[in-house]
């Protein structure tokens, strides 16, 4: 009798603790999100032109836990995709997403800029609204250190070009070292949503297109088999 009572009390206590943890998670937007999310979420959105932060999507703020796409893209899967073209450096692999850097190797290392890399962030948000806000802020993340003014970023952003995902952002061409527009550089950074998951694929070499990579990531999120990670479709 006493043993049964003790077990019931332990079960009730465990249930209460789990409920408290869930409530805590609901209040913290970046709880267990990839490291880059914290940096991006801290971006002062008041610096961005209002027209970019306004969009015609019908957004739901209702929490969906867990996100339907969680667990479909892992570091192990990215390493498998890397093949002979990329070396996958794991930066963060958490329950709610993955952030990693792809270092070119082999022949690709000779063709890309010295020290260039491809950054991938897959963040499983808890609502469509949260995912959209993160995606818009990711557009202002700039590992290339080009010191762009927010209004210039907004001016070169295309809302819903329809190239990948169920919502995406396009960007304008990038200026090369000679000051001329680099051909194909508008595909060197891709930002998209698939449901409540936000994805960024960005090459620090503006001459290396990543749209093919983004489409493969989107296919994986939808549970489709993908053989390799490359820029080709």
C-alpha positions as CSV (number, residue, x, y, z in Angstrom):
1,X,0.0,0.0,0.0
2,X,2.7,2.5,1.0
3,X,4.8,1.5,-2.0
4,X,1.9,2.1,-4.4
5,X,1.2,5.5,-2.8
6,X,4.9,6.4,-3.2
7,X,4.9,5.4,-6.9
8,X,1.7,7.5,-7.5
9,X,3.2,10.6,-5.8
10,X,6.4,10.2,-7.9
11,X,4.4,9.9,-11.1
12,X,2.4,13.0,-10.2
13,X,5.5,14.9,-9.4
14,X,7.1,13.9,-12.7
15,X,4.0,15.0,-14.6
16,X,4.0,18.4,-12.8
17,X,7.7,18.9,-13.7
18,X,7.1,18.1,-17.3
19,X,4.2,20.5,-17.5
20,X,6.4,23.3,-16.0
21,X,9.1,22.6,-18.5
22,X,6.6,22.8,-21.4
23,X,5.3,26.1,-20.2
24,X,8.8,27.4,-19.8
25,X,9.6,26.3,-23.4
26,X,6.5,28.1,-24.7
27,X,7.8,31.4,-23.3
28,X,11.3,31.2,-24.7
29,X,11.5,31.7,-28.5
30,X,15.0,30.3,-28.9
31,X,14.8,27.4,-26.4
32,X,17.1,24.7,-27.7
33,X,17.3,26.4,-31.1
34,X,20.6,26.3,-33.2
35,X,23.2,28.9,-31.9
36,X,22.7,31.3,-34.9
37,X,19.1,31.7,-34.0
38,X,19.9,33.6,-30.8
39,X,22.1,36.0,-32.7
40,X,19.6,36.6,-35.4
41,X,16.5,36.9,-33.1
42,X,18.4,39.6,-31.2
43,X,18.4,41.7,-34.4
44,X,16.7,45.1,-33.9
45,X,13.9,44.8,-36.4
46,X,13.2,48.6,-36.0
47,X,16.2,49.1,-38.2
48,X,14.5,47.3,-41.1
49,X,12.1,49.1,-43.3
50,X,8.6,48.3,-42.3
51,X,7.6,47.2,-45.8
52,X,10.0,44.2,-45.6
53,X,8.6,43.1,-42.3
54,X,5.1,43.3,-43.5
55,X,4.0,40.5,-45.8
56,X,0.8,39.1,-47.2
57,X,1.0,35.7,-45.6
58,X,-1.8,34.6,-43.3
59,X,0.2,33.7,-40.2
60,X,-0.8,31.5,-37.4
61,X,0.7,32.1,-33.9
62,X,-0.7,28.9,-32.6
63,X,2.0,26.7,-31.2
64,X,2.6,23.3,-32.9
65,X,4.7,21.1,-30.7
66,X,6.5,19.1,-32.0
67,X,7.2,20.6,-35.4
68,X,6.2,18.1,-38.1
69,X,9.7,18.3,-39.8
70,X,11.8,17.8,-36.7
71,X,14.5,15.1,-37.1
72,X,14.4,14.9,-40.9
73,X,17.7,16.8,-41.4
74,X,20.6,15.8,-39.2
75,X,24.4,16.3,-39.2
76,X,24.8,12.7,-40.1
77,X,22.6,13.2,-43.1
78,X,24.5,16.3,-44.2
79,X,27.8,14.4,-43.8
80,X,26.5,11.7,-46.0
81,X,25.4,14.3,-48.6
82,X,28.8,16.1,-48.5
83,X,30.5,13.5,-50.6
84,X,33.8,14.5,-52.1
85,X,32.8,18.2,-52.6
86,X,32.2,19.3,-49.0
87,X,33.6,18.6,-45.5
88,X,30.8,19.1,-43.0
89,X,31.7,20.9,-39.8
90,X,29.1,20.4,-37.1
91,X,28.4,23.6,-35.2
92,X,25.2,22.9,-33.6
93,X,22.8,19.9,-33.5
94,X,19.9,20.4,-31.2
95,X,16.4,19.0,-30.9
96,X,14.9,22.0,-32.7
97,X,17.3,22.3,-35.6
98,X,20.8,22.2,-37.0
99,X,23.4,24.8,-37.9
100,X,26.4,23.8,-39.8
101,X,29.2,25.0,-42.1
102,X,30.2,23.2,-45.3
103,X,33.9,23.6,-46.1
104,X,34.7,22.9,-49.8
105,X,37.3,20.2,-50.5
106,X,38.8,18.5,-53.5
107,X,38.3,20.2,-56.9
108,X,35.6,22.5,-55.5
109,X,38.1,24.1,-53.1
110,X,40.1,25.2,-56.0
111,X,37.2,26.9,-57.7
112,X,35.6,28.7,-54.8
113,X,37.1,31.8,-53.1
114,X,39.9,31.1,-50.6
115,X,38.3,30.5,-47.1
116,X,34.8,30.4,-48.5
117,X,32.1,28.2,-47.0
118,X,28.4,27.4,-47.2
119,X,26.3,28.0,-44.0
120,X,23.1,26.1,-43.5
121,X,20.6,26.7,-40.8
122,X,17.5,24.6,-40.3
123,X,15.3,25.9,-37.5
124,X,12.1,24.2,-36.4
125,X,10.0,27.0,-35.0
126,X,6.8,26.4,-32.9
127,X,4.5,28.5,-35.1
128,X,4.3,29.9,-38.6
129,X,4.5,33.4,-37.2
130,X,7.7,32.6,-35.3
131,X,9.2,30.9,-38.4
132,X,8.4,33.9,-40.6
133,X,9.9,36.4,-38.2
134,X,13.1,34.3,-37.9
135,X,13.3,34.0,-41.7
136,X,13.0,37.8,-42.3
137,X,15.7,38.4,-39.7
138,X,18.0,35.8,-41.3
139,X,17.9,38.0,-44.4
140,X,19.9,40.6,-42.4
141,X,22.5,38.1,-41.2
142,X,25.8,38.8,-43.1
143,X,28.8,36.6,-42.6
144,X,30.4,38.2,-45.7
145,X,30.8,41.4,-43.6
146,X,29.8,43.7,-46.4
147,X,28.3,46.2,-43.9
148,X,25.0,46.6,-45.8
149,X,22.5,49.2,-44.7
150,X,19.1,47.6,-43.7
151,X,17.3,49.7,-46.3
152,X,19.7,48.3,-49.0
153,X,19.0,44.8,-47.9
154,X,15.3,45.4,-48.1
155,X,15.6,47.0,-51.5
156,X,17.3,43.9,-52.9
157,X,14.9,41.4,-51.3
158,X,12.3,39.7,-53.4
159,X,9.2,38.4,-51.5
160,X,8.0,35.0,-52.7
161,X,10.0,34.4,-56.0
162,X,8.5,30.9,-55.8
163,X,11.8,29.0,-56.2
164,X,11.7,26.7,-53.2
165,X,9.6,25.9,-50.1
166,X,6.0,27.2,-49.6
167,X,7.4,30.7,-48.9
168,X,10.8,32.1,-49.9
169,X,12.9,35.2,-50.1
170,X,15.1,36.1,-53.1
171,X,18.0,38.5,-53.1
172,X,19.5,40.7,-55.8
173,X,22.9,40.2,-57.4
174,X,26.1,40.9,-55.4
175,X,28.8,43.2,-56.4
176,X,32.2,41.6,-57.1
177,X,35.7,42.9,-56.1
178,X,35.7,45.0,-59.3
179,X,32.4,46.7,-58.4
180,X,30.5,44.9,-61.2
181,X,27.4,42.7,-60.5
182,X,28.4,39.0,-60.3
183,X,26.5,36.8,-62.6
184,X,24.4,34.2,-60.8
185,X,25.2,35.7,-57.3
186,X,21.4,36.2,-56.7
187,X,21.4,32.5,-56.0
188,X,24.3,32.5,-53.5
189,X,21.8,33.0,-50.6
190,X,18.4,31.3,-50.3
191,X,15.9,31.7,-47.5
192,X,12.6,29.7,-47.3
193,X,9.9,28.2,-45.1
194,X,8.4,24.7,-45.2
195,X,5.6,24.8,-42.8
196,X,6.9,26.1,-39.5
197,X,10.5,25.4,-40.4
198,X,12.8,28.2,-41.5
199,X,15.9,27.4,-43.6
200,X,18.8,29.5,-44.7
201,X,21.5,28.4,-47.2
202,X,24.2,31.0,-47.8
203,X,27.6,30.8,-49.6
204,X,30.2,33.3,-48.5
205,X,31.5,33.1,-52.0
206,X,28.8,35.1,-54.0
207,X,29.8,33.2,-57.1
208,X,28.7,29.9,-55.8
209,X,24.9,29.2,-56.2
210,X,23.1,27.3,-53.5
211,X,19.6,27.0,-54.9
212,X,20.1,23.4,-55.7
213,X,21.1,22.7,-52.1
214,X,18.1,24.5,-50.8
215,X,15.8,22.4,-53.0
216,X,17.4,19.2,-51.7
217,X,16.9,20.4,-48.1
218,X,13.3,21.2,-48.8
219,X,12.8,17.7,-50.4
220,X,14.3,16.1,-47.3
221,X,12.0,18.1,-45.0
222,X,9.1,16.6,-47.0
223,X,10.5,13.1,-46.4
224,X,11.8,12.6,-50.0
225,X,15.0,10.7,-50.5
226,X,18.0,12.8,-51.5
227,X,21.3,11.3,-52.6
228,X,23.9,14.1,-52.5
229,X,24.4,17.7,-51.4
230,X,25.5,19.7,-54.4
231,X,24.6,22.9,-56.2
232,X,23.0,21.0,-59.1
233,X,19.2,20.4,-59.1
